[in-house]
């Protein structure tokens, strides 16, 4: 199976401070039946997050992703 992923960060207003360095979503992933692989995620939160008054009350960021099958011809 070949698939691709999309990601989401919540709360949405904090996404401006979420910086991706390496993320498996950048490329299609090929998985064989029963295969297990590591899918790297490297990111950082911009330090300005701490001083932005709009981020007051945000104590957690949630990173989620969905893996979609790419049609194979």
BELRAVEN-V821372 format. One line per field, one symbol per residue. ss: DSSP state (H for helix, E for strand, L for the rest). burial: + if it has 24 or more other C-alpha atoms within 12 Angstrom, else -. A space follows every 50 residues. Layout:
# BELRAVEN-V821372
ss=???
burial=???
This chain:
# BELRAVEN-V821372
ss=LEEEEEEEEELHHHHHHEEEEEEHHHLLEELLLLLLLLLLEEEEELHHHH HLHHHLLLLLLEEEEEEEELLLL
burial=-------------+--++----+++---++------------------+- ------------+----------
